[in-house]
Amino acid sequence: MPPRRRRPHPQGYAGRRWIACRLRVPGRRRGPLLQPGRFTELFFLDEATAFAAGHRPCALCRRDDYNRFVSVWRELYPGTPGADAIDSRLHAERVEAATGAARIHQARLERLPDGAFVLRDGKPWLVRTGELLRWTAAGYAERSRRSASGEVGLVTPPSIVAILGAGWKSELPFVHPSAD
């Protein structure tokens, strides 16, 4: 019997398991991209961008980061262990159920930890220390002082924001060098 293939969602995704992998994994050779019936490899500027998109660390190629992520998750959300529960919650936070469109949450800017992404004038900005950094595909292009307070559109799923607020540390560089 041939393997069952998932039908792609009209918005372009086939599943709820959105993970962030390493670009290079010793002993693994990447095959051709965008193969029907296979997972879609996406490439992010940095880990902060992957988190903003609602991806969590891979349990295979980033095992230590995955274990740390799950450990913090269990402290924040007792009774929801494991990748399936995490992926279900993240999926609900990043995608509107009725339309499949990206969800934008509301949050108070002054309460957001470093690493969260917000929308300002329709563009994504990274919250970092006392400023906001405008994201582009090539790197962070512009800096702006972080205003003292106010409601903003939150791009990063709230559960990941909570993990960032708990002091997330990764083996990977968290932000692209252009942020410095």
C-alpha positions as CSV (number, residue, x, y, z in Angstrom):
1,M,0.0,0.0,0.0
2,P,1.5,3.4,-0.9
3,P,2.1,5.8,1.9
4,R,-0.7,8.1,2.8
5,R,0.0,11.7,1.7
6,R,-1.3,14.7,3.5
7,R,-3.4,17.1,1.4
8,P,-1.9,20.6,1.6
9,H,-4.0,23.2,3.4
10,P,-5.2,26.0,1.1
11,Q,-2.9,28.4,3.0
12,G,0.1,26.3,2.1
13,Y,0.8,24.0,5.1
14,A,0.1,20.3,5.5
15,G,0.7,19.8,9.2
16,R,1.1,21.2,12.7
17,R,4.7,20.2,13.4
18,W,6.6,23.4,12.5
19,I,10.2,22.9,13.6
20,A,13.5,24.8,13.3
21,C,16.4,22.7,12.3
22,R,20.1,23.3,12.0
23,L,21.3,24.3,8.5
24,R,24.0,21.7,8.6
25,V,23.8,18.3,10.3
26,P,26.8,16.1,10.3
27,G,26.2,12.9,8.3
28,R,23.0,14.2,6.7
29,R,22.8,15.3,3.1
30,R,19.8,17.4,2.1
31,G,17.7,16.3,-0.8
32,P,16.0,18.5,-3.4
33,L,13.7,21.1,-1.8
34,L,9.9,21.3,-2.2
35,Q,9.2,17.7,-3.0
36,P,5.5,16.6,-3.1
37,G,4.5,14.6,0.0
38,R,7.6,15.7,2.0
39,F,8.0,18.4,4.6
40,T,8.9,21.8,3.3
41,E,12.2,23.2,4.4
42,L,12.1,26.9,5.3
43,F,15.2,28.9,6.0
44,F,15.1,31.7,8.6
45,L,17.3,34.7,9.1
46,D,17.8,33.6,12.8
47,E,16.2,31.8,15.6
48,A,14.2,34.8,16.7
49,T,12.6,34.9,13.2
50,A,11.8,31.1,13.4
51,F,10.2,31.6,16.8
52,A,8.1,34.5,15.4
53,A,6.9,32.2,12.7
54,G,5.8,29.7,15.4
55,H,8.5,27.1,14.9
56,R,10.1,25.2,17.8
57,P,13.5,23.5,18.0
58,C,13.9,20.2,16.2
59,A,14.0,17.1,18.5
60,L,16.5,15.4,16.2
61,C,19.2,17.8,15.1
62,R,18.8,20.3,18.0
63,R,18.1,17.8,20.8
64,D,19.6,19.9,23.6
65,D,17.6,23.0,22.6
66,Y,14.5,20.9,22.2
67,N,15.0,19.4,25.7
68,R,15.5,22.9,27.2
69,F,12.4,24.2,25.3
70,V,10.2,21.3,26.6
71,S,11.6,21.7,30.1
72,V,10.6,25.4,30.2
73,W,7.3,24.5,28.5
74,R,6.4,22.0,31.2
75,E,7.1,24.6,33.9
76,L,4.8,27.1,32.2
77,Y,2.2,24.7,31.0
78,P,2.0,21.7,33.4
79,G,0.1,18.8,32.0
80,T,0.9,19.5,28.3
81,P,4.1,17.5,27.8
82,G,5.5,16.3,24.5
83,A,5.8,17.5,20.9
84,D,2.1,16.8,20.0
85,A,0.7,19.0,22.7
86,I,3.3,21.8,22.1
87,D,2.6,21.7,18.3
88,S,-1.2,21.8,18.8
89,R,-1.0,24.8,21.0
90,L,1.5,26.6,18.8
91,H,-0.6,25.9,15.8
92,A,-3.7,27.4,17.4
93,E,-1.7,30.5,18.3
94,R,-0.2,31.1,14.9
95,V,-3.1,30.2,12.6
96,E,-6.7,31.4,12.5
97,A,-8.8,28.2,12.5
98,A,-11.5,29.4,10.1
99,T,-9.3,30.9,7.5
100,G,-5.8,29.6,7.9
101,A,-4.4,33.1,8.0
102,A,-1.6,34.1,10.4
103,R,-2.9,35.2,13.8
104,I,-1.7,38.5,15.2
105,H,-2.2,38.8,19.0
106,Q,-2.4,42.0,21.0
107,A,0.2,42.7,23.8
108,R,1.6,45.5,25.8
109,L,5.0,46.5,24.4
110,E,6.5,47.2,27.8
111,R,5.7,43.6,28.9
112,L,7.4,41.9,26.0
113,P,10.7,40.1,26.4
114,D,13.7,40.4,24.1
115,G,13.2,38.2,21.1
116,A,9.5,38.8,20.5
117,F,8.4,40.3,17.2
118,V,5.8,43.0,16.9
119,L,4.1,44.8,14.0
120,R,4.7,48.6,13.7
121,D,3.3,50.3,10.6
122,G,2.6,46.9,9.1
123,K,6.3,45.9,9.3
124,P,7.9,43.3,11.7
125,W,10.2,44.6,14.4
126,L,12.3,42.6,16.9
127,V,12.1,43.6,20.5
128,R,15.7,43.8,21.8
129,T,16.9,45.5,24.9
130,G,15.7,49.2,24.9
131,E,14.9,49.3,21.2
132,L,13.1,47.8,18.2
133,L,15.0,46.4,15.2
134,R,13.2,46.4,11.8
135,W,13.4,42.9,10.3
136,T,14.2,42.4,6.6
137,A,15.1,39.2,4.7
138,A,18.7,40.4,4.6
139,G,19.0,41.4,8.2
140,Y,17.9,44.1,10.7
141,A,17.9,47.3,8.8
142,E,16.8,50.0,11.2
143,R,16.7,50.8,14.9
144,S,14.0,52.6,16.9
145,R,13.8,53.4,20.6
146,R,11.4,51.2,22.3
147,S,8.4,53.3,23.4
148,A,7.5,53.1,27.1
149,S,4.2,51.5,26.6
150,G,1.2,50.7,24.4
151,E,-0.7,48.0,22.6
152,V,1.0,46.3,19.7
153,G,0.3,43.6,17.3
154,L,2.3,40.5,18.5
155,V,3.6,38.3,15.7
156,T,5.4,35.7,17.9
157,P,2.9,33.2,19.4
158,P,2.2,33.9,23.1
159,S,3.5,30.6,24.3
160,I,6.9,31.3,22.7
161,V,6.8,34.8,24.2
162,A,6.4,33.1,27.6
163,I,9.4,30.9,26.9
164,L,11.4,33.9,25.9
165,G,10.3,35.7,29.1
166,A,11.5,32.7,31.1
167,G,15.1,33.4,29.9
168,W,15.4,31.2,26.8
169,K,19.0,30.3,25.9
170,S,20.0,28.4,22.8
171,E,23.0,26.7,21.3
172,L,22.4,28.7,18.1
173,P,23.0,32.4,17.7
174,F,19.6,33.8,18.6
175,V,19.7,36.8,16.3
176,H,21.5,37.6,13.1
177,P,24.8,39.6,13.4
178,S,23.1,42.6,11.8
179,A,21.3,43.1,15.1
180,D,24.6,44.0,16.7
